[in-house]
Every structure is written in C-alpha cells, then in structure tokens.
Amino acid sequence: MVGITELVKMAGPEKTSILLSRIGQELAQTQGPGLEGVPENGLHYLPICPLADEIIRFVDLFDERPEEFQTVVKYVAEKEARNKDKVECPAMASILCLMHNAYRKKRAEMAGFETLHLASKLSIAGARLAYNEEAIEKAGKTKEEVDKILEKGACVFKFIKKE
C-alpha cells in the first residue's frame, strides 16, 4: 500500500491505474479460468473483498486513507465519465477495486464470460458505495436489487456467457 502511494507520487494516477490493472490481469493468468463469488438472483457477490484487509490495516496503521488513493479513484472516475462504453468500467469503492476487477474480469474472460461490475463497498467507516448504473441496467436489475445483495457482501457483479 505504501508502494502504491509512492507510485502515484512518482508516476501519477494514470500509470498507477494501468499498473494495478495489469497486476490483476497477471494474477488471473496464474489462477486460470474461473468465476468467483456466491451466486444469487442471477448475480454473484463476494461476502468479503479479498483485498480489503490491506486497506483496513493501512488505515489502522496510518490513521487515514492517503490522498494518493483518492487521486487514482478520481482519475479513473473521470476517465470512465468520458468512456463511451461505461458498462465496461469497474464500480470502484477503493483503489484495490481496480486490481480486483481486472483479476475477476480476466479469469471470467478465460472461462468464456463477460463480466459486469455492478457495485462495491469498502468496510471502512465513511467509505462510499460505488455503482455502475450502466452495468446494472445491462444486467437487467434495479439498484434496489443490487443493494439488497450488496448488504451481504463487498461487491456485486454479473457474468454473461459469451456467444
């Protein structure tokens, strides 16, 4: 986590976001094809984010969420706002959502599925919920349906079998 803050300082949010996505994709290659999460009502969710402990420990140690993390999240949000295909974007509640979404998406792609990242939340007081409205719509769900599942976990996504 300290390395991420230093990378943002040295290389900026764009290169940091690219690197985090590449790390997620490379980790997926080591795991191979697969779908993660608990299925429910045509969606999948993770009860606990496998990366959240890192941020929670970091915040416990340093008593704050670094500005650099927010810089990357803001950069990605602005980039997504310009993206014509918003349905492809991750719902980023934290900086590590970027890496985890790339990981999940690559593994699903290797298994023949498209991934829609509908929503996520971080288990830190005051952390915001993140939604991808376009992905929710493409999944054929309402925000209320997604919220109901998000109450049980850290993120909600949908896998769609590729033709």
N, C-alpha and C positions, 0 to 999 in steps of 0.2 A: 504494500500500500504506500509506503514511503517512496518506493521506486516510481510509482505512478505519479505522485506529486512532483517528484524531480523531473520526470519525463515531460510533464506538462510545462514546467518551467523552461526546460531546455529546448523542446521541440514544438511545443504548442498543442492546442486541443485537437487539431485536425490529424496530425501524425500520431498522437496518442490514441485517438479513437480508431484509426486504421490498425495500429499495432494490437490493441485489445481485441479487435475483431479477428485479426489473423491468429492470435494466440488461441482464441476459442475454436477457430476452424482447425488448427493444427492438433489441438487436444482431441477434437472429434475424430480426426483421422486415426488417432491411436486407439480409440474405443470402437470404431467401426459403426456400421449402420444400426439404427435403433430409434425407438420412440420412448420418450421419458414421460413420467407423470402418472397421476391417477386419473383414469377416465371417469367422466361424469357428464351426463346430459349432452353427449356429442362433443364435449370439450375435454381437455386434460388440464390438470393443475399440479403444482408441486406443493406439498404440505409445508416444506421448508426449503428455502433457497440454499443450495449447497455452497454458495459463496458469501452469504450474508454474515456469517461469523467473522469473516475477515474485516468487514467494515465495522461491525459492532465492537470487536476487540480494538481496532484502531481508534474509534471514538472514545472507548473507555480509557485507553492509554493517553490520548492527546486531548481529550475533553472537547473535541469539536470535529465537524466534518470539514475537511480542508476546502478552501476556496477553489483549489485546482480541480477537485472532483466536480464542483458545481460548474466550473468553466467548461469542462468536457460535456457534461449533461446539457448545458445551454447551447454549446456549439452543435451537438447532434440534433437537438430540438429545432434549432434554426435551419439546419441543413434539411431536416425532414419537412419543414414547412415549405421549402422550395421544391421538394421531391414530388413529381407528378404521380408516382405510384406509392402513396403513403401507406398502403396496405402492407407493404414490404418492411416497413420500419418497426423497430422494437418499441415496446412500451417501457420506457426507461425510468424506473424509480431510483436507480443508483447507477454509478459508473460501471459497476460489475455486471449490470443487466446487459450491457453491450457485448461483453465477452461471452456471457452465458447464452444469450440469444444466438450468437454466431455458432456456438458449440451445438446447441439444440437443433438449429436450422440445418447445419451441415450433416449431422447424423441422420436426421429425417430425410434429407435430400438423398443421401446414400441408400436409404431404405425405400426410396421411391415416393416420398411425400413432400408436399409443400407445407410450410409452417406459417401460421398467423399468430403473432404475439399480441394478445388482446389487452392484457392488463398486468400490472405488477405493483407490489408494495414492499417496503423495507421495514423491518421490525425495529425501528428506532423511533422514539417519541418525536413527534413533529414532522416525521418524514411524509412526503406527499404520496398519493396514489398516482399511478401513471396509466393512461388509457391510450389505445389506438382505435379511435372511433371508426375509421375506415375498415380496419380488420374486424371489428365487432360486427359491423354491417355485413361484410362479406361472409362472415361465419354464420349469418342468419340468426344472430342473437341480439338481445337488448342489453343495455348497460346494467339494468337491474339483474338480469340472469347472470351476467358476468360477476357483478358484485356479490351475489349470493355464493358463488363458488370461491371468489377471492377471500371471503370471510374465513374459509377453511385453509387457505394457503398463502403462498408468496407470489405466485404468478399463474396466469391462465392463458392457455394457448389452444389452437386447433390444428390438427393435422388433416390434410386433404390429399387423398391418393392421387398421384399424377396419372394422367391417361397415357 
